[in-house]
Amino acid sequence: MNRLRVFAGILICLLVVSFVSQAENKFVGAKKCMACHKTEKLGGLAYTVWEKSKHAKAYQTLLGEEAKKIAKEKGLKVAPSEAPECLKCHVAGGGIAKNVDATFKKEEGVTCESCHGAASGFVAIHSKKDEASKKKAMEAGLVKLEKNEKLCVTCHNSESPSFKGFKFAEMWAKIEHGKPAKK
């Protein structure tokens, strides 16, 4: 009888772990990344590069007069800051993601999670330097990118009403944040 209980307990634990690992990650917001990615000592200067970029202000542009003018010309029935056609490129998760944590703020614009994936599943484990932790972080949804032009042009393309061409190498140089310093 004891063995049966132990076996049942193990089986239940395995099912729970399987379910949790397959649950959809939530967008947690850039502030969660800031703790480690704002200093060279901890996780590199990725947050500092991002906060100075146009990506950090992408949502704010939707509040401006130019965006309102474009929205009117395009026949949008809602403000650009509410229009899915605009939010899909100006906010992490397209601005319409339902899988968001309370810490997520659309006002942060195009954040780390726009490129690296919704972070709730890997935010606590990806900073560990051992290979097993790196693998677990990737399995938990971390997207490692190396100059991914295909991802960039999902937004930086002629579908955008303000598109003026996209020079990938030039733009990448503005947002490239390298790898954190080795400890």
Secondary structure by P-SEA (a helix, b strand, c coil): caaaaaaaaaaaaaaaaaaaaaccccccccccccccccccccccaaaaaaaaccccaaaaaaacaaaaaaaaaaccccccccccccccccccccccccccccccccccccccccccccccccccccccccaaaaaaaaaabbbbbccccccccccccccccccccccaaaaaaaccccccccc
